[in-house]
Amino acid sequence: MKSNWSPTLEIFEGHTLVTNGICGYIRHPMNVSQWLWGMAQILLLQNWLAGPLNLIYFIPVYILRVQAEEKMMLDTFGDPYREYMKKTGGVIPKL
């Protein structure tokens, strides 16, 4: 998975669809970490304004990025990615 990850949305030469490890349960593990970090800040920061601001900023960024990422992955991997989407949750694992 390491060679397939990038902070920007791009497909590399030889890019593969990773469906094992944590990616076998959720499609967006990096976004899960951001959600958890944002919720932890609300609990950990003593400033009741600064804590929620991270989530307020992250929510629209998350929505826009995930939409673009899902489209890019569907365009690149097609039906295998559709099947992967049926089996996994975006940020919450399917039971």
C-alpha positions as semicolon CSV with decimal commas, in nm:
position;residue;x (nm);y (nm);z (nm)
1;M;0,000;0,000;0,000
2;K;0,286;0,239;0,073
3;S;0,378;0,277;-0,294
4;N;0,013;0,347;-0,381
5;W;-0,039;0,626;-0,129
6;S;-0,002;0,996;-0,204
7;P;-0,114;1,312;-0,023
8;T;-0,258;1,425;-0,357
9;L;-0,513;1,244;-0,570
10;E;-0,316;1,067;-0,838
11;I;-0,268;0,727;-0,991
12;F;0,089;0,607;-1,033
13;E;0,229;0,379;-1,300
14;G;0,175;0,024;-1,179
15;H;-0,084;0,140;-0,923
16;T;-0,281;-0,150;-0,778
17;L;-0,606;-0,173;-0,588
18;V;-0,522;-0,253;-0,226
19;T;-0,793;-0,455;-0,055
20;N;-0,605;-0,625;0,230
21;G;-0,505;-0,517;0,580
22;I;-0,703;-0,220;0,712
23;C;-0,819;-0,155;0,355
24;G;-1,008;-0,483;0,372
25;Y;-1,247;-0,316;0,616
26;I;-1,250;0,055;0,522
27;R;-1,166;0,238;0,200
28;H;-1,036;0,560;0,356
29;P;-0,810;0,480;0,653
30;M;-0,631;0,817;0,642
31;N;-0,965;0,996;0,667
32;V;-1,061;0,779;0,963
33;S;-0,750;0,901;1,142
34;Q;-0,849;1,263;1,070
35;W;-1,202;1,205;1,203
36;L;-1,061;1,048;1,520
37;W;-0,807;1,328;1,562
38;G;-1,079;1,590;1,521
39;M;-1,301;1,427;1,782
40;A;-1,007;1,384;2,019
41;Q;-0,924;1,753;1,991
42;I;-1,273;1,844;2,106
43;L;-1,216;1,634;2,418
44;L;-0,852;1,728;2,478
45;L;-0,837;2,101;2,409
46;Q;-0,954;2,325;2,688
47;N;-1,061;2,587;2,437
48;W;-1,419;2,499;2,339
49;L;-1,389;2,697;2,017
50;A;-1,055;2,564;1,889
51;G;-1,150;2,198;1,933
52;P;-1,457;2,194;1,707
53;L;-1,295;2,422;1,447
54;N;-1,081;2,136;1,317
55;L;-1,392;1,930;1,241
56;I;-1,573;2,230;1,095
57;Y;-1,281;2,276;0,855
58;F;-1,236;1,903;0,785
59;I;-1,597;1,814;0,697
60;P;-1,619;2,002;0,361
61;V;-1,261;1,902;0,271
62;Y;-1,349;1,539;0,347
63;I;-1,667;1,545;0,138
64;L;-1,497;1,701;-0,164
65;R;-1,188;1,481;-0,148
66;V;-1,374;1,153;-0,101
67;Q;-1,606;1,229;-0,392
68;A;-1,308;1,303;-0,617
69;E;-1,113;1,001;-0,491
70;E;-1,402;0,760;-0,539
71;K;-1,456;0,888;-0,896
72;M;-1,085;0,855;-0,975
73;M;-1,075;0,500;-0,838
74;L;-1,390;0,400;-1,031
75;D;-1,247;0,550;-1,351
76;T;-0,919;0,364;-1,298
77;F;-1,027;0,026;-1,159
78;G;-1,391;0,003;-1,272
79;D;-1,584;-0,308;-1,168
80;P;-1,322;-0,441;-0,922
81;Y;-1,352;-0,113;-0,731
82;R;-1,733;-0,131;-0,741
83;E;-1,714;-0,478;-0,584
84;Y;-1,467;-0,348;-0,327
85;M;-1,709;-0,064;-0,241
86;K;-1,988;-0,318;-0,181
87;K;-1,771;-0,514;0,064
88;T;-1,618;-0,227;0,262
89;G;-1,731;0,086;0,438
90;G;-1,592;0,429;0,361
91;V;-1,482;0,522;0,713
92;I;-1,697;0,283;0,918
93;P;-1,643;-0,091;0,857
94;K;-1,940;-0,287;0,726
95;L;-2,046;-0,565;0,959
